[in-house]
Amino acid sequence: MSGSAMARIVGVQTILQFAIDFTASLIVARLLSPHEIGAFSIALAAVVIAQTLRSAGVNMFLIAAPTLDEAKVRTALALAMVASFTFAVVIFAAAPLIAAFYREPVIAHVLRIVCISYVLAPWQVLAHGLLTRALRFKPLMVATVGASAVSASIAVGLALNGWGSLAMAYGSLGGGITLLAVMLAVRPPHFVFRPSLAQWRTVSGFTGWVLGASLLQQFGPRLNELFVGRALGIASAAFLDRAEMLPRMLWNYASPPVLSILGPLVAHELRSGIDAHSTILVRMRLFGCIFSPILIGIATQSAPMLIGLYGWQWQASIAPAPWLCVAAAITGQFVVLNASLNGLGQARALFLLGLTEQGARIAVLAMLSWTHIELVAMGAVVVAMIYAAAAIRVGARLKLFTVREALASLVPAVAICSVVGAAGVAIDMARGGGIPSHPIPAVLQAAAILAVVWIAAVAVFQRAVIVALWKLVRH
């Protein structure tokens, strides 16, 4: 399957999944209170470590391993089962203690529902890894979109009937069951049901660094809720989480497609004898010129977007939102590098990069989480800059590029972001600042103007983006 074909399939999946999840989030945000949504977010944040460790890092092993046989596949399943089942028992037992720590009883019920999904996780991970290794993106699209539709339907239906935080918990569980059912229906030839530990040394030696890197990637986004929820209360954590929804809406649907394509593609290129290093800078530059300017545009229109999408009860989310969008625009430049490191098997480098980022995040939150959520968001920009510097250093040490080449590749994206940002500020000033009386039409109008500005800026600073997009559509 060609890269263009994979991109089209994943693009369709992304659009459908975004439409389903985004619509459901709008409805749920208006049906549930900030406190109820905050309780669910904190429950997930409290077990974020287990959420990652339950897969035992086998997904990346299945994708990037040079060769696979039945013994290795069975061992991968066994490691995932041991980790997932162990954490299910631990979380079930610890749920009341976690709820007491946050002084919110419903958190215990949410966590015990989440435990059920841990029983399903090993076979989900195995099927997903094997399908991705085989570049079978069509069945993955069907499974993912179907799971999103079921999850959204359950969450909205239960929220309408007054289930509160539990509505989202049961929705998540229903989506997980659907995902596994579809994947089992289209399972690849090497899929197994019975585990084995025959190759545990080989598999665990590969997955250790992968697991650590995955843990850091999952742990980081939940640190804000953990620190702010304890220091300023659940409501403040919910307001910060809602502000994060703006950049998260883009990166949750833009970053995974890039990772899901580039990781397996780079691994496949290596198995085919192709030097993937030469393409990294080109891919980084093109991705940064497309997605980082979108985040800057969202930052300039964050106030009407938040009110128009979620309602006036979320006004406290307006102040931190622009800063969080800027932070995401900075880190987003290096999504391609992360995917390439996965495909190249550089799990140790990826782990150290994530460790640097989360260490900086913890230090910033320790200083600012007791102040105000806007200062916490400003701190996120500092963390993003530290991460960017560390990413460039890692790439240079691995001889993927030089520091000068990396900085030069960022120049077009920075220029385009500056133009889009200036246009967004001008639009806000032209309508008198503040929140428009009709926020959704105002956002749509601004989006149309910013799209034209982006195209003009790309034509000036990085015309290759337009060429690449045209080839993708044409083929």
N, C-alpha and C positions, 0 to 999 in steps of 0.2 A: 504494500500500500504506500503510495507516495505521500510526501509531507503535506502537499496541498489537500489531498483527500482526507487525511487525518485532521487537518485544520478545519475543514468544512464540517466534518462530523462532530468534532468537539465544539465548534462554533454553534451548531444547531442545538447541541445538548446544553451549552451554556445559556443560550437565549431562552430555551424552554424552562430550564431550571430556575433561571433568574425570574422569569415571569411568574412562575408558581410560588417560589419562596417569597419574592418581594410582595406579591399580592397578599399572601397569607400574613406576612409580617405587618402590613398596613392594617389589615382587619383585626388581628390579635392586639396590636398596639392601641386600638380604639376600644376594644372590648375589655382588656385587662388594665389594671392600674399600674403605675410605675413600680409600686411595691411588689406586686405579684410577678412582674417581669424581672425585677431585680432579684427576687428570691430564686427564680429558676436559673438566672445567669450565675449567681454566686454558687449554687449547688454544682453546676458544671465546672466552674472555676476551681472548686474545692477538690475535685477528683481529676483535674486535667492531667496529672502525672499518670494516673491509672489509665486514662483514656488512650494515652500513647503507648505505655508499656504493655498494654493488653495484646498488642499485635506482635510483641517481641522483635520488632524490626524486620520481620521476614518478607514484607512486601517488596522492599527495595532489593533484598537478596534475590528474590524470584525474578526480578526484572533485570538486574545487572550481572548476575552470575554468568561466567563464560559458558559453562555447561550445566545441564540439569539432568538428573536421573530420578527414578522413583524413590530411592532411599533418601535423597536430599529433600524431595518434596514432602515425604512423610515426616522427616525430621523437622522441617519448617512448620508443619501443622502441629507437631507435638510441642514445640517451643511456644507457639502461639496459644495452645490450649492450656499449658501450665501457667503461663502468665495471666491469661484472661480469667480463668476459673479462680485462680488465687485472689486476684483483685476483686472479683465479684463477691467472694466470701468476706474479704476484709472490709469492703465498702458497706456491705449489708450490715455488718456488725458495728461499724463506726458511725453509721448514719445519725443515730441520736446524739452522739457527741459533737459531730459537726454542726448539727442543727442548734444545739445548745450554745456552741461557741458564737454563732451568729444571732442567737436569740430569736430564731424563726423556726417553729416546729414543722412547717410544711416542707422545709428543706430535706428532712429525714424521709418523707414520703417520696419526694422527687428522686432522691438517691437510690432508694430501693427499687423504683421502677427502672432506673438506668441500669441497675445490676442485671436485669434480665437480658438486656442487649449484649452484655459481656459473654453470655453463653453462646450467642450466635457469631461473635466476632471472628473466631479462628477460621471458620469456613468462608466467611466473607473475604477475609484478607487473602486466603489461599486462592480463591476463584479470581479475585481482582488482580492479583499479581500475575497469575498465569495468563489471563486474558490480555493484560497490558503487555506482557512480554511478547505475546503472539501478535501484537498490534491489532487486536480485534476490538476496535472502538465502537462498532455498531451495537453489539450486545451490551457493552458497558453503558452506552447512551440509553438504551431501553431500560436497563435496570435502574440507573440513577434517576432518570426522569420519572419513572413509575414510582420509585420510593419517595421522591419529593411530592408527587401528587397525593399519595396516600397519607404522608405525614401532614401535609397542609390541610387536607380534608378533616382528619381526626382532630388536629389542633383547633381549627376554626369551629368545628361542630361542638366540641367540648367546651370551648370558651363561651360560645353562645348559651350553653346550658349551665354556666356558672361554676365550672370546674377550676377556675383560677390557674395557678402555676402548674397544676397537674395536667392541664390541657396540653401544654407544650411537651411535657414529659411523655405522655401517652402517644402524642403525635410522633415524637422521635422514635419510640419503640415500634410503632406501626410501620414507619418508614424502613427501619432496620430489618424487620421481618420480610417486607416486600422485596428489599434489595437482595437478601439471601435467596428467596424463592426464585427470583428471575435468574440470578447467577447460577443456581443449581440447574435450572432448565437449559442453560446454554453453556454448561461447564466444559472446559477444554479437555482434551484427551488425558493429560497428565494429572487431572484432579483426582484426589483420593479422599476417603472418609476416615481411614484408620491411621493413627499416628505411629511413629517409630522414633527411637533415639539413636539409630545406627550411625548417623553422620553428625552427631551433635557438636563435635569439636570443629568440624569444617564450617558448619552453618553458623554457630555462635561466634566463631572468630571473625566472620564477615559482618554479622549483624550488630556487634557490640557498638561500634562507632555510629552506625546508621541509627540505632535505637537512641543513642545519646543525642544525636542531632535532631531527630524527630521529636524527642522529648522537649528539647529547648524550643523548637518551633511552636509546639502546642502550648507550652507553659507560659511563654512570653505574653501572648494576647490576653491571658486571664489574670496577669499580675495586677492590672489596674483595678479590676473588681475586688481582688483579694485584699489589696492594701486600702483602697478607698472605701470599700464596704465596711471594713473594720474601723477605720479612722473617722470617716464622715457619715457613715450610715448607709443602709441599703438604698434609700432614695437617691443619694448622691451617686452611688455606684451605677444605678439605673440611668441617671441622666448622662453620665460619662459614657456608658455603654451605648446609649442611643446616639450620642454624638459620633461615636466610633462607627456606627452603622453606615454613615455616608462613605468613608473610604472602604469600609469592609464590604459594602455592596459591590464595589468594583473589584477589589482584590480577591474576594471569595469566588468570583466568577471569571476573573481574568487570570489570576495566578495559577489556580489548579489546572486549567487547560494547557497553559504553557508548560507546567511541570509534567503533566500527563503525556504530553507529546515529546518534549525535548529530552526528558530522562530516558525513556525507552529508545528514542531515535538516536541519541548519542551512543547508548550502549550497543544498539544495532550497528551503528557506523563503525564502532571499535571492533565488533565481531567480524565485520566485513572488511576490515583492514583500511578504513578511511580515517584520515587524520582530522578529528573533530575540532582540534585547537584553533584551526584557522578560521572557523566560522563563529567563534564565541563573540568577538568584538562586534561583528556585523549584526548578529542577533541581538546583542545588548543595546546597540545604538537604535535599531529599528523599534524594539519594544519600548525603550524609554521615550522615543519621540511620539509614540502613539498613546500610551497610557498615563504617563506622568502629567502631560498637559491636561488630560481629562480631570485628574484629581485637583489640579490647580484651579480649573474652572469650577469644580464643585465647591472648593474652598471659598470662592468669591460669592457663591450663591447659596451658601449653607443655611442662612437664616430662613429664607422663604421655602427652601426645600424641606427643612425639618418641620416647620409649621404646616406647610401644605400636605406633607405626607403623613405626619403623625399627630397633628393637632396642637392646640395652644397649651396643653398641659405639659409640653416638653420644652418650654421656653428656656429653662435653665441649661439645656443642651446646646444652645446657640453659641455661647462664648467659647467653649473649647473646640468646637467642630472645625473651624479653619485651620487651627494649629495641627490637629490630628490629620487633616488632609495633606498638609504640607509635609508632615513627617512620612506619611505613606508614599508621597511622590518621590521623596529622597530614597527610601529603601527599595521602592519599586524598580529603580534603575537596575537592581542586581538580582531580580528574580531569575533572569536567564542564566546568570552565573551559578546560582544555586542548583538549577536543573542540570546544568552541564557538569557540575561537580558530582551530582548523583550518578549521572550516566557514565562518567569517567571512573567511578569507583573511589573517589576521593572523600570517603566518609569521614575520615579523621579531620581533614581540613574543614569540612562543612560543620563538624561538631565544634571545633575551636572558634569558628566564625560565629556560630550561634551562642557559644559561651560568652564571647566578648559582648555581644549585643545584650543578652539578658543580664549579665553582670552590671552593665551600665544602666539598664532599666531599673534593676533593684536599687542601685545606689540613688538614682534620681527619685524614685518613689519613696524611699526611706526619708528623704529630705523634704519632699513636697506633698505627700499624701495627706498630711495633717493640715494643709493650708486651704486650698480651693481647687476645684476641678479644672479651672482654666490654667492655673500654674502647672498642674499635672500634665495638661496637654502641651504646654510650652516645653516642659521637660522632655516630652516625646520627640520634639524636633532635635534636641541635643543628642538624644539616644540615636536617632536616625543618622546624624552626621558622624557619630562615632562608628556606627555600623558601616557606613559607606567607606570610611577610611580603612577599616579593618578588611573589608571585602577587596578593595584595591590591593592591599598588601598581600592578602592570601593569593590572589590571582597572579601577582608579580612573582611571589616566591615559588609558585608552581610552574612558572615560565609560560603561563597562558597568554600573558601580555606584559608589557612594561608599564610602569606608573604613568609615563608620559602618554603612551597609547591609550590607557584607560581614561585619563583626564580628557584627552582629545576627543574620545568617543562620546563623552558626556556633554561636550559643548553644544551640539545641535539641540539636544533635549532641553538644556538650560535656557537657550535662546528662545525656543518655542514656548516653554513654560512662562518665561518673562513676558512675552507678547500676549499670551492668553490671559495671564494674571492681570496685566495692565488693562486689557479690554474688559475683563470681568469687573474690576474696580470702577472703571468708567461707566459701565452699565448701572452699577449700584448707585453711583453718584447722580447719574442722569435721572433716576426715578426718585431722588430725594433721600436715599438711605432708608434705614429702618426696614420694616416688613410690609410688603405691598398688601393692600386690602384683598387682592385676589392672587395668592401666592403661586398657585399652579400655573396659570397662564403666564405670569411673569417669569417663572423658571423656564417654561417652554420657549418663550420669546428670547430669553437670554441664551438658552442652549443653541438656538438656531444661529444667533449672531456669533457666538463663540465657535461654533462649528466652521463658519465661513472664515473667521480669523485664524483658526487652526490650519485650515487648508492653505491659506495664503502664507502663513508662517512656514509650514512644511515645504511649500514650493520654493521658498527662499533659502531655507537653512538645510533641508534634508529631503531632496526630491526623490531619493531612493525609496522612501516610505510609500509614496504614491505609486511608484512602479511596482513595489512588492505587493501592495494591496490589489492593484489591477490584475497582476498575474494570478493572485489567489482567487479572485472572482471569475476571471476568464477561464481558468482551468478547473 
